[in-house]
Amino acid sequence: MKITNVEMLVLKSPGLYNNPEGSEEPLGPTYMGIIRVSTDAGITGYSDVETVASVAKAAVDAPRWSQPGMECFDGLASLVIGENPLEVERLWYKMYRGSIYYGRRGVAIQAISAIDIALWDIMGKFYQQPVHVLLGGKWRDKVRAYASTLFRPTPSAMSEATKKYLGEGFTAIKFGWGVFGKDPGLDVRLVEAARKEMGDGRDLLVDTGWFIERTPKQAIQVIHSIEPFHPFFVEEILHPEDYDGYAQVASSVDTLVACGEQEATEWGFQQLIERGKVDVLQPDLTRCGGFTVARKIVHMAERANILVIPHSWSSDLLTAASLHLNAFQRRAVFVEFNTSQGPLSRAMVQHPLKLVDGYVSVPTEPGLGVEVNEQTLEKYRIA
């Protein structure tokens, strides 16, 4: 079996991501990239990727410049076309080394991540096994989901939003970004309102948004101010590369400190573990390096005895991939469930994922276990 084509499709939603300070649910991504890898056996693999899709497309479509064995400036598709898609480990490193002079992190690794996920999807379909089995095993049939949404601007709006998600069956909710961080007193009242509506026995997660730049001591003060409301974790309290600052924060608070959605490669996550001392790693499969890297991250986290809760905000395609990673973990906690209702979130697969009693089932069909909605791709494709 050989790879015959690698395409980056650029999709655009008809609605723009609405004002994050508003009280309504965001519409989901405005732009999205979809990787489609084709083979001469008629097996096709897919992945979405939440990035600047037009830039990622350029990295995929760029020509091959280098001589064989000296790849370092090459387009990603040129590096894998003609190769055996089952050799995921070798192809990952070939793409990484082949883009090293313009990549290493950022959009290049994000495109590599999506190609890698698509290759695992192909491998699963070839062997007629779901991805979690190929990763090494299935520890669970379902994963508890948390509703992932934005902070509302007032305590009353927070109460209404919390009531809405509880009514939909969620037993855990993460509020993030929006107005949080602009008024410390309001921050406390917003978290308090959510906790009051949730009561005990349900988990409240807080994403403080690193766009509000804080020193480590300021970050500690923020966490201490909301600790009375028992957040399960506080996410991205500092700039994602402030590893030493994270270590200072993690050692000074009781609440779990989470980070990692922007991090990439096993070497980056080694920094978060060893220097950052965070409690929760949050690899996004479409940013960290795909399944090939995420499997290593899980093993690293197990050795360090910390948690892995994948970031998966874009669409059901990424959520399905994240469910496989959760199924592979011996100690999984949550899958992130994007509550946005935009078409690039909800209509990416033929049968959208469903919440049942606070859980989402792990797909059992071969590969990612979900069927991409080709009509959605054609309807919203712009490049």
C-alpha positions as MATLAB code, in Angstrom:
seq = 'MKITNVEMLVLKSPGLYNNPEGSEEPLGPTYMGIIRVSTDAGITGYSDVETVASVAKAAVDAPRWSQPGMECFDGLASLVIGENPLEVERLWYKMYRGSIYYGRRGVAIQAISAIDIALWDIMGKFYQQPVHVLLGGKWRDKVRAYASTLFRPTPSAMSEATKKYLGEGFTAIKFGWGVFGKDPGLDVRLVEAARKEMGDGRDLLVDTGWFIERTPKQAIQVIHSIEPFHPFFVEEILHPEDYDGYAQVASSVDTLVACGEQEATEWGFQQLIERGKVDVLQPDLTRCGGFTVARKIVHMAERANILVIPHSWSSDLLTAASLHLNAFQRRAVFVEFNTSQGPLSRAMVQHPLKLVDGYVSVPTEPGLGVEVNEQTLEKYRIA';
ca = [
       0.000    0.000    0.000;
       1.325    3.435   -0.967;
       0.263    7.018   -0.270;
      -0.959    8.620   -3.489;
      -2.062   12.060   -2.326;
      -2.058   14.393    0.685;
      -4.507   17.305    0.575;
      -5.134   20.189    2.944;
      -8.691   21.420    2.480;
      -9.445   24.910    3.771;
     -12.972   25.344    5.148;
     -14.758   28.537    6.152;
     -17.871   28.732    8.298;
     -20.617   31.179    7.234;
     -20.574   32.778   10.695;
     -17.661   34.445   12.410;
     -16.483   33.372   15.843;
     -18.601   35.757   17.884;
     -17.416   38.193   20.535;
     -15.824   36.122   23.307;
     -17.121   38.638   25.842;
     -20.719   38.071   24.799;
     -23.151   35.908   26.692;
     -23.948   33.561   23.812;
     -22.323   30.264   22.937;
     -19.482   30.765   20.414;
     -20.153   29.487   16.911;
     -16.983   27.423   16.767;
     -14.061   27.843   14.367;
     -14.431   30.282   11.491;
     -11.698   28.528    9.487;
     -10.594   24.930    9.674;
      -8.138   22.716    7.868;
      -8.950   19.126    6.912;
      -6.188   16.726    5.939;
      -7.164   13.959    3.529;
      -4.594   11.246    2.808;
      -5.349    8.852   -0.059;
      -3.800    5.483   -0.873;
      -3.621    3.125   -3.852;
      -5.627    0.603   -1.826;
      -8.670    2.877   -1.790;
      -8.300    3.602    1.927;
      -8.521    7.272    2.937;
      -7.566    8.855    6.246;
      -8.760   12.162    7.701;
      -7.991   14.678   10.401;
      -9.016   18.208   11.175;
      -6.529   20.809   12.386;
      -7.338   24.062   14.132;
      -4.681   26.396   12.746;
      -4.287   29.048   10.053;
      -5.361   26.559    7.441;
      -4.115   28.525    4.439;
      -0.617   28.639    5.923;
      -0.724   24.929    6.747;
      -1.831   24.259    3.166;
       1.279   26.021    1.913;
       3.459   23.803    4.116;
       1.715   20.697    2.799;
       1.738   21.717   -0.879;
       5.256   23.202   -1.069;
       7.609   21.439   -3.503;
      10.495   19.198   -2.580;
      13.764   21.132   -2.605;
      16.289   18.814   -1.013;
      18.165   15.756   -2.186;
      17.079   12.369   -0.753;
      18.685   11.881    2.634;
      19.185   15.645    3.065;
      15.556   16.747    3.475;
      15.108   19.936    5.493;
      13.205   22.460    3.315;
      10.533   20.237    1.810;
       6.764   20.330    1.463;
       5.134   17.758    3.701;
       3.137   15.985    1.007;
       6.274   15.517   -1.097;
       7.923   13.704    1.802;
       5.268   11.004    2.194;
       3.693   10.441   -1.238;
       4.820    7.037   -2.464;
       5.511    5.811    1.070;
       3.826    3.010    3.035;
       1.247    4.734    5.289;
       1.585    2.024    7.948;
       5.098    3.189    8.840;
       3.795    5.974   11.055;
       6.855    6.344   13.280;
       9.325    6.621   10.395;
       7.088    8.935    8.375;
       6.582   11.225   11.382;
      10.315   11.711   11.733;
      10.775   12.076    7.968;
       8.263   14.946    7.961;
       9.752   16.515   11.090;
      13.302   16.427    9.770;
      12.195   17.361    6.272;
      10.594   20.596    7.520;
      13.083   21.363   10.255;
      14.479   24.569    8.758;
      11.071   26.212    8.462;
       9.135   24.260   11.046;
       9.886   22.435   14.295;
       6.928   24.116   16.057;
       3.864   26.078   14.983;
       2.086   25.472   11.716;
       4.511   22.846   10.390;
       4.093   20.554   13.394;
       0.339   21.154   13.289;
       0.172   19.986    9.673;
       2.413   17.026   10.545;
       0.056   16.225   13.418;
      -2.961   16.098   11.128;
      -1.160   13.944    8.560;
      -0.074   11.598   11.341;
      -3.668   11.254   12.636;
      -4.841   10.506    9.092;
      -2.158    7.818    8.771;
      -3.352    6.175   12.003;
      -6.899    6.354   10.606;
      -5.656    4.533    7.489;
      -3.786    1.980    9.582;
      -6.907    1.229   11.598;
      -8.991    0.796    8.473;
      -6.315   -1.445    6.922;
      -6.094   -3.725    9.954;
      -9.834   -3.394   10.714;
      -9.130   -2.173   14.226;
      -9.986    1.061   16.091;
      -7.038    3.347   16.743;
      -7.005    2.745   20.500;
      -6.253   -0.946   19.919;
      -3.337   -0.040   17.657;
      -2.070    2.386   20.302;
      -1.834   -0.535   22.675;
      -5.123   -1.269   24.356;
      -8.597   -0.250   25.433;
      -9.016    0.519   29.119;
     -12.555    1.906   28.925;
     -15.659    2.018   26.727;
     -16.672    5.584   27.517;
     -15.128    8.802   28.805;
     -16.653   11.456   31.015;
     -17.090   14.689   29.050;
     -16.833   18.271   30.191;
     -18.738   21.015   28.413;
     -16.176   23.476   27.050;
     -17.470   27.014   26.771;
     -16.733   30.690   27.439;
     -17.121   32.740   30.577;
     -20.307   34.761   30.514;
     -20.087   38.463   31.461;
     -22.297   38.448   34.597;
     -23.001   36.090   37.506;
     -26.611   35.702   36.403;
     -25.513   34.737   32.874;
     -23.064   32.239   34.389;
     -25.884   30.682   36.403;
     -28.095   30.395   33.326;
     -25.307   28.852   31.235;
     -24.461   26.372   33.995;
     -28.098   25.354   34.310;
     -28.262   24.843   30.529;
     -25.280   22.453   30.401;
     -26.427   20.519   33.441;
     -29.790   20.132   31.727;
     -28.013   18.673   28.675;
     -26.516   15.968   30.868;
     -23.016   17.264   31.568;
     -21.602   16.595   35.017;
     -18.530   18.776   34.413;
     -18.205   22.227   32.830;
     -15.196   24.312   31.843;
     -15.578   28.071   31.522;
     -12.745   29.949   29.883;
     -11.491   33.199   28.385;
     -14.195   35.833   27.741;
     -14.193   38.534   30.418;
     -12.110   36.537   32.893;
      -8.989   38.360   34.063;
     -10.101   41.944   33.579;
     -11.685   42.470   36.986;
     -10.445   40.253   39.852;
     -13.570   40.828   41.897;
     -15.833   39.923   38.987;
     -13.718   36.818   38.302;
     -14.503   35.518   41.782;
     -18.221   36.275   41.456;
     -18.412   34.478   38.090;
     -16.768   31.316   39.401;
     -18.866   31.492   42.556;
     -22.077   31.709   40.517;
     -21.170   28.635   38.496;
     -20.286   26.626   41.589;
     -23.470   27.671   43.364;
     -25.568   26.471   40.416;
     -23.591   23.236   40.097;
     -23.664   22.316   43.755;
     -21.421   19.573   45.056;
     -20.602   16.370   43.213;
     -19.992   18.036   39.842;
     -16.700   19.338   38.490;
     -15.991   22.950   37.591;
     -12.940   23.629   35.421;
     -11.467   27.087   34.794;
      -9.455   28.264   31.776;
      -8.059   31.650   32.752;
      -6.702   32.447   29.289;
      -2.999   33.289   29.013;
      -3.726   36.366   26.868;
      -4.120   38.103   30.214;
      -0.414   38.241   31.024;
       0.439   37.569   34.650;
       3.519   37.129   36.754;
       3.740   33.875   38.694;
       2.767   35.648   41.932;
      -0.237   37.244   40.248;
      -1.218   33.823   38.919;
      -0.982   32.381   42.417;
      -3.241   35.161   43.703;
      -5.820   34.410   40.993;
      -5.913   30.715   41.852;
      -6.099   31.387   45.588;
      -9.041   33.730   44.993;
     -11.156   30.996   43.349;
      -9.939   27.982   45.319;
     -12.889   28.229   47.750;
     -15.090   27.101   44.825;
     -13.036   23.945   44.258;
     -12.064   24.061   40.573;
     -10.891   20.671   39.336;
      -8.047   22.436   37.546;
      -6.970   25.893   36.453;
      -5.756   25.982   32.868;
      -3.207   28.202   31.111;
      -2.688   30.701   33.907;
       0.660   31.784   32.364;
       2.233   32.136   28.931;
       2.672   28.599   27.552;
       6.475   28.891   27.466;
       6.898   30.175   31.015;
       8.021   26.792   32.312;
       9.774   28.138   35.411;
       6.770   30.314   36.232;
       4.517   27.270   36.050;
       6.765   25.455   38.487;
       6.472   28.358   40.926;
       2.677   28.381   40.622;
       2.225   24.614   40.847;
       4.277   24.445   44.033;
       2.251   27.231   45.691;
      -1.375   26.141   45.204;
      -3.499   23.120   46.040;
      -5.530   23.252   42.825;
      -4.282   21.188   39.877;
      -2.449   23.312   37.293;
      -3.027   22.385   33.628;
      -1.193   23.399   30.470;
      -0.131   22.102   27.072;
      -2.633   22.794   24.295;
      -0.008   24.891   22.447;
       2.872   22.557   23.250;
       4.394   20.263   20.641;
       6.698   17.238   20.407;
       7.851   14.932   23.165;
      10.690   17.371   23.901;
       8.260   20.209   24.555;
       6.187   18.120   26.930;
       9.331   16.996   28.694;
       9.882   20.673   29.505;
       6.355   20.963   30.925;
       6.889   17.896   33.094;
      10.427   18.471   34.308;
      10.637   22.278   34.429;
       6.991   23.322   34.550;
       5.990   20.733   37.164;
       2.383   20.972   35.974;
      -0.229   18.539   37.268;
      -2.180   18.059   34.033;
      -0.843   17.813   30.477;
      -3.262   18.916   27.744;
      -1.899   17.754   24.388;
      -4.026   18.683   21.407;
      -3.616   15.837   18.941;
      -3.610   18.255   16.012;
      -0.849   20.382   17.549;
       1.355   18.118   19.650;
       2.459   15.829   16.819;
      -0.493   13.489   16.357;
      -0.951   10.022   17.815;
       2.702    9.125   17.294;
       3.747   11.830   19.763;
       0.669   11.661   22.017;
       1.326    7.995   22.795;
       4.795    8.980   24.037;
       3.300   11.832   26.082;
       0.959    9.383   27.816;
       3.901    7.157   28.704;
       5.909   10.156   29.953;
       2.983   11.299   32.101;
       2.540    7.831   33.560;
       6.201    7.743   34.582;
       5.874   11.205   36.140;
       2.530   10.246   37.775;
       0.581   13.202   36.370;
      -2.662   13.408   34.399;
      -3.290   13.730   30.657;
      -6.533   15.424   29.607;
      -6.412   16.073   25.844;
      -7.437   19.436   24.452;
     -10.046   18.888   21.721;
     -12.100   21.945   20.920;
     -12.519   22.018   17.134;
     -14.889   19.306   15.845;
     -16.250   15.820   16.423;
     -13.408   14.514   14.262;
     -10.837   15.669   16.831;
     -13.068   14.635   19.724;
     -13.241   11.125   18.280;
      -9.448   11.020   18.017;
      -9.176   12.233   21.617;
     -11.556    9.514   22.775;
      -9.148    6.927   21.367;
      -6.275    8.541   23.283;
      -8.375    8.516   26.453;
      -9.281    4.868   25.934;
      -5.568    4.043   25.667;
      -4.703    5.732   28.973;
      -4.735    3.646   32.123;
      -5.952    6.686   34.060;
      -8.159    8.904   31.941;
     -10.283   11.673   33.456;
     -12.144   13.744   30.863;
     -12.673   14.337   27.192;
     -13.232   17.969   26.212;
     -16.560   18.449   24.424;
     -16.926   21.628   22.396;
     -20.480   22.877   22.926;
     -20.434   25.222   19.906;
     -23.165   24.635   17.350;
     -21.424   25.926   14.202;
     -21.268   23.591   11.175;
     -17.502   23.076   11.361;
     -17.958   21.702   14.863;
     -21.237   19.798   14.634;
     -21.489   18.679   10.997;
     -17.972   17.362   10.358;
     -18.975   13.700   10.725;
     -21.990   11.769    9.466;
     -23.153   10.822   12.948;
     -22.237   13.485   15.529;
     -20.976   12.255   18.879;
     -23.615   12.042   21.596;
     -23.512   12.629   25.326;
     -25.227    9.931   27.412;
     -25.408   10.334   31.191;
     -22.406   12.630   31.159;
     -20.218   10.296   29.061;
     -19.273    9.903   25.397;
     -18.675    6.404   24.036;
     -15.315    5.498   22.545;
     -15.733    4.742   18.808;
     -15.374    1.040   18.002;
     -15.302    1.059   14.194;
     -11.926    0.783   12.381;
      -9.598    3.786   12.375;
     -11.024    6.880   14.033;
     -14.395    5.159   13.971;
     -16.326    8.106   12.568;
     -17.292    8.810    8.966;
     -16.412   12.240    7.600;
     -19.326   14.172    6.125;
     -18.141   14.834    2.577;
     -21.093   17.171    1.969;
     -19.824   19.433    4.761;
     -16.360   19.457    3.189;
     -17.723   20.431   -0.213;
     -20.192   22.984    1.136;
     -17.677   24.948    3.191;
     -14.462   24.367    1.269;
     -12.837   27.530   -0.081;
      -9.422   26.125   -1.096;
];
